[in-house]
Every structure is written in structure tokens, then in C-alpha cells.
Amino acid sequence: MKLKEVAKIGVIVSILLFCLAVGSFEFIRLTDTDKSHEFDLYTLVPKDCIALLESDNLNFFISDYEEISFLKELHNFQNSSISHLFFHRLMESNMENKHGISNLISRILISYNPTMSDDGEVLYVRTNNEGKRFIEYILENDSNKRISPKKEKYRKKNILIYPLLNGQFLATFKDDGFYVMSFQKNLIEQIIDTYSDMNGIDQDEILKQARENKKAHNYLTLYSRFSFMPMLNEEGTWHEYDFHINSEVVYLSGETYFHHPNTFTALLSEKLDKLPNIKEDSLVVSAQHDSIASYINEKIDEQSKYPLFQQCVSTLSPEASYIMVTDMNKVKEKSGRYTSLLSDFILERAQKLQAFILSAQLSIQKEKLSHILVLTYKE
């Protein structure tokens, strides 16, 4: 065989090997991406979890977060939480194309244990290997460089603990398709138990019903065992809220899911029948159709000292079964008056929410219970 022909064959073989190598890399990368998009984060969540916040659109946090007028209040509300740490670090990262974050992180889930404390949050990230490296890059930059992350074993799984610059310790756990982090190592151990025993909250039938009724695109959704309105709390219920946020308003809408719809709605109607009408400059409450329509249709007096409050009332539906509108500053000052109207979660955080007017609305239609909550920024 001539030398020229040997050289030609060598070039062809080299090109084929190069193409094979690139193809193999792309196949591995795509397979890794497919796995991360398929993994159900709910299989990791322990069954005693009382609330879950989910999003499949991180671009909102990256693109629109800084446009919110009440950003300072939002920071005050969650400044010690793991979600605040994570999203703040994402926005500070020096990625050239921040919209590309959705290619690395396809879904996030935040779970809250029964204490509902900020350090009791767990953040679950559905991601591929590239995304895991990106998360670890963020954590390493936020860690004390003089102290290496500590590795511990639990049920043959690795827990990596990062010493953060703010003095906190962040425990992390990762496996195929996901990355999990929490300020409490014992919560990570519970997740490993749940993962290993295949005993996650994804098996909860009522929560499963709520999730199945969701559209494919979540944006930002909260599932909670406890309602923001105590009258809706019943064992076995899950309350679903879709979040919509603009520069001045936080808008939550959704439904309540329960075991026995007829029984639940009948009991709720009895509770509503006993509620008195209240109409003051900082509080409106009613479960009577005529009064609701009257309050909502009342002409807004732009010369009054509080036209924004009237506007908040007027935006509710006259067909609602129940409405409530209140200034959160008044809730902060007289929290005892609101124990039957607002949950402990809201009452305990009234001071952090005092810059808002809270509006709430319930609608009962046969076996369906829908709810709306709106936080309107006052300044």
C-alpha cells in the first residue's frame, strides 16, 4: 500500500474517532439531562413535611426579582432562609448568560418541617452533573476557604457540610438527577432515609390529586397542609396556591383538596354563617352575599385618607362566599383580634408584612373550594 493511501486512511480513521468521541460525549450529556428532567423531587421529601414551594421557572428569580418594589421587605421576610441564600448567590454569580440557568436547574422544591422555622427549610434542586458543579462552585465561593468541607457517611451516602462565611453550616446530599441542601444535618439524614426506603410524600393521595390538577408549567406554587385562614384547616387537607408577583402585588390563587368534599364544604358553610360583618377603615370581613356586594361596589373616595384600602376591597368578587381585607400594620398592633381570621404563620410575621394590605377571598361551588390571597404594597 502506498504511503499516500496509508496517510489518507489515517486521516479518515482520525476523523471517525473524533466524531465517535464527540457523539459519545453528547449522548452522555443528553442522557444526564434526560435523567435530571425525569426525577421526581417529591420522592425525597419526608411525609411529615407541612409545606412545599415549587418552581420550574428560575428565570423569574434571575430576571424579574430586582424589579420588585418591595425587595427590602422581601429580604427582611426571608433573610435567614436557605432559599434567600441560594437565590441571592445565583443572582450574584458571574454567568455570562443568566437565562442559561434553566438549562442547569430544571426545577426547585423547598420543603418546610413542622416548626416552619427558616433554618428548617430544605432546598431540593433537580439538575444534571453540570448543574451540580455550578451549585458547588457557588457554595465553595461562599465558604470559609480556611476550612475544607467536612464529609460524613450516613447509610452509605455522602453528606458534605460547608462552613459558610456567615458562620452557618450547610449540609448537602446529591445523587443522580438531584442536589439537596439544608442548614440542619439531621434533615438531610431524614431525606436519605426517605430516599433509601422509597417512602416519600409523593405517596400522599390528597397531595397527589392537587399535583395532578396542576398545569405542566408551575411558575411558583405553594402546597400547604395549613391554610392562611384557620377556618379552612382540617386534617388531611392540602391547600394549593399559585404565586404571581409584580412590582406592587403578591397574588396567590388556588384550591383546597380534601378527603370528603361534601362534609368539608358543609362544615365550612356553618362556620361562615356564624361570622359577623365588620367594616372599618382597616378591616372588612363578611360572609353574607348582600354585604359583600355592597362593600365591593361602594364608590371609592379618592379624597379619603385611605383610598388604597378601598381599592383592595373593590377588586374582590361580589360572588365570593367570604371576603376579608386588612392592613397588616393593624394586625401587628392588635394580633389577638385576628386569631380566628389569620393563621399563626401570618400573625407571627405580621411585623415583617406591615408594609402590605392583605386581601382574602373564598368561593364555594359544589365540591370545589377556591381561594385568593393578595398582598398589596402600600409604599
N, C-alpha and C positions, 0 to 999 in steps of 0.2 A: 504494500500500500504506500502511495506517495506521501511525502511529508506534508504537502498542502492539504491532502484529503484528511490526514490524521488531525491536523490543526482545525479544519472545518468541523470535523466530528466533535472535537474537544469543545469548541465554542458552542455548538448545538447542545451538547450534554450540560455544559455550564448554565446555559440559559434555562434548560428544562429543570435543573436542580434548583436554580434561583426561583423560578415560578412555583415549583413544588413547595419550597420553603415559605414563600410569601403566602401561598394558598393555605398551607397548614397553619400559619400564624393567624390568618384571617378566620379560619374555621374555629380555632381555639378561642379567639376573641369573641366571635359571634356566639359560640356555644356558651361562653361565660356570661355574655349579655343576656342570652335567652333564659339561662337559669335564674339570673337575678330578677328578670321581669316576671317569672313564674312563681317565685317564692311567696308564700302567704305569711306575712309577719304576725298575723293573729295566732298562728300555731305556737309562737314563742311566749305569748302573754299568759301569766298565771290567772287562774279562774277567779281569784279574789280581787282582781282589778276592778275599780269602781268607775273609771272614766278613761276614754281613749280619744285622742285627737289625731286625725289622719289627713295627709295631703299627698296628691300626686302632681302638684304644680309648684315646685320650689322657685320657679321663675318669678312668682308673685313676691316672695320674700326678697329676692335679689333685685328686681326691677322697680317694684312699686312701694316697697317698705318705707323708703326715705321720703316719700311724698305724703305720708300721713301727718296731718296737722297735730295730732295728739301723741306724737312719738315719745315725748318726755314722759307722759303719763303711762304709756305702754311699757317703757323701760322700768318705771317705778313699780309697775304691777308684777313684773316677772324678772327683776334684775338679779335674783339669786338662783334662777332656774337653769336647768341644763339646756332647755330649748333656747333660752336667751343666749347662753354661751355659744351654742352651736351656730345659730343663725348669725349672730354678731361676727363670729370668726369667718363664716362663709363670705359675708359682705366685705370683710377686711382682706380677704385672700387676694393675691395679685394675679388672678386668672385673667388672661387677655380677653377672653370671651366669656363673660359671666353667665350668659344664657346657656352655655355648654354644660352647666351643672346638671341639667336634667338628663344628659347622656350618661352621667356618672351615678346619679342618685335618682331612681325612678319612683320611689315612694318613701315617705317617712311616717312613723307612728310613734306617738308619745302616750305612755300609759301612766296612770296615777294609782298609787296604792291607797288603802283605806284612810291614811292620815291626811291625804291631799296636800301635804307639805311640798315646798319647792324642791327640797333635796330628795323627796320620794319619787320624783319623776324618773322614768326610764325612756330613753330615746332609741328607737329601732329604725335602722336605715336599710332599705332594700337596695343593694348595689352590687356591682361587679368587682373584679380584682383591681381594676384601675381606680374605681371609686374608693375602695378600701385604702389604697396607697395615698389617695388625696386626703382622706379623713385623717390618716396617721400623720401626714405632713402637717396638717393644721394643729393636731394635738401636740406634736413634737415642738412646734414653734411656740405653743402656749405653755410649755412645761419648763420646769426648772432644769436647766442644762447640766447643772452640777450633780443631779440625782437621776440615775437611769430608771426607766420604768421597771416596776417590780413584776415578775412573772410568778403566778401561783397556779397550782393544779386543783381542779375540782371535778370529780367524776370523769377523769381523763381528758378534760377540756382545759384549755389555757385561758386564764384571766390575766390581762395585762393592766397594771394600775399606774396611771400617770400622775406625778406630783405637779399640779398646776401652779402658775406664778402667783395666783391669788390665795394660795395656801390650801386649797381644796385638793382632794384626791379623786381622780376619775377612773372608775373600773370599767374595763371594756372586754367584750367577748365577740368573736367573729367565727363564721363558718361559711360554707358555700351559699352565696346569694345574700348574705346579710352582715350587718355590723351593729352591735348593741353597746350602749354606754349608760352609766349611772354614777351618781356620787356615792351610792351605797353598795358595797361589795356583796352584801347579803341578798340584795335584789337581783344582782347578776347571777348569784348561785340559784335563786329560785327559778330564773329563766332557763338555766342549764338543766335543772330538774324537769321543768315543763317540756323542754325540747327533747330531752333524753327519754322521758316517759310518754311522749306524744299525748299530752293531757292539757292542751291549750284552751283558751277562751273561745277559739273558733268553733268549739263543740256546743256552745250555748245556743239553744234553739231560738230564743227570742232575739238575741243579737244577730244571729244568722238571718232571721227574717228581715231585720232592719237593713242589713248589708245587702241582701238580695234585691231589695226595693230601690237601692241606690243606682244612679246612672253610672256609666263607666268612668266619667270624669268627676273627681271628687272636689277639686279645688282645695277646700278646707272644711272638714266635717268633724263634729264632736259627737261621740256616743257616751251617754252617762246613765248610770243606774239611778241617779238622783236628779230631779228637776230643779230649775232655779225657782220654781214655785212649789212650796211644800204640799199644797193640795193635790199635786199630781204624783206624789211619792207613794208607791205601792210595791210590795215585794214581787220580784220577778220582772219588773218593767225596765225597758231601756228607752231613753229619750234621745232622739237624733236631731242635731242642729247643723244646718249648712251655714257656713260663715261667708258673708260678703262685706268687704271693708273698702271704704273710700276715704277721702281726706277728712271728712267730718263725722262719719257714721260707721258704727259696727252693727251689722244686721244679721240676725240669726233666725232661721226658719226651718221647720221640720215637723216630725210626727212623734207620737208616743206609741210604743209597741208593748203589748201585754198578753198574758195567758188567756184571760176571759174578757173579751171586749165588752160584751153586754153588761156584765156585772160591774166592770170598772167605770164605764160611762154613766151607769145609773147612780152609783155612789158619788161620782163627781158632780152630777146634776144636783143631788141632795145637798152637797157641800156649798155649791154656788147659790142655791136658793136661800141659804142662811146668811149670805154676805150682805152687809148694809151698803147703801150708796154713800160714797164720800166724795165731796167736791170742794177742794180748797185751792189755794194758789200754788201749792207744791205737791198735791196728791189728789188723784182722781181714781176711784175704784167703783166698778159696777158690774153686776151680772144680770141686770134687768134690761131687756131689749129696748124699751122706750127711753130709759135713762141713757143708755149707751148711745143711741141715735141722737138724743138731744145734746149730749156733751160733745159728740164728734161734729155735729152740724152747727154748733154755736159759732157765730161770726167772730173772726179773730180781730181783736182790738189792737192795732199797731201802736196805739198810744199807751197801752197798759205797761206796767213795769216788767211784765214777763211774757211778751208775745211768743217767744220760742217755745215755752211750755205749752201754750195753746196750740201752736202749730204741730207739736208732737202728738197731742190728743187728736187733732183733726186728720192725721194721716192713718189712723186705725180704721178698721172696717165696721160700719154700723150693723153688719150681720154677725158680728162676733158674739160668742156666748159669755165672754168675760173680758174686761179690759182693766189695766192699771197703768198709770203714768205717775212717776215721782221723781223729784230732784234728789240725786244721790247725796248731795250735801245735807239734806234734811234727814236722810237715812242715817248718815254718820252721826248727826246730833241727837236723834231720837230712835236709836236702833230697836229698842224694846217695843215700839209701836208696830214694827214691821215683821215681828216673828211669825205671824200667820200668813204673811204676804210674800216674803222672800226667804230663800234658803240660807242656812248658816254660812255657806260658802260666800254668798254675796254680802251678808251682814258683816262678816269678819274682814272683808276687803272694801268696806264702804269708804274708808278714808282714801284709798287709792283710786276709787272711782268717783270721787266727789266732783270732778270736772264734767260729769255727764248727767243727762236726763235719761232715766230708764223707762221704756215703754214696753208693755207686755200685752199679749192678746191670745185668747184661746177660742177655738172653733170646734164644736162637736157636731159631727154629721154621721148619723147612724153609729157604726162601729169604729169610725175614724176620728182621731183626736189630733188636730194640728195646732201648732203654737208658733208665735213670733215674738222675738225679743229684739229691741232696738236700743242701742246706746248712742245718744246724740251729744256730740261735743259742744260745750257751751261757750268756749272762748276762741 
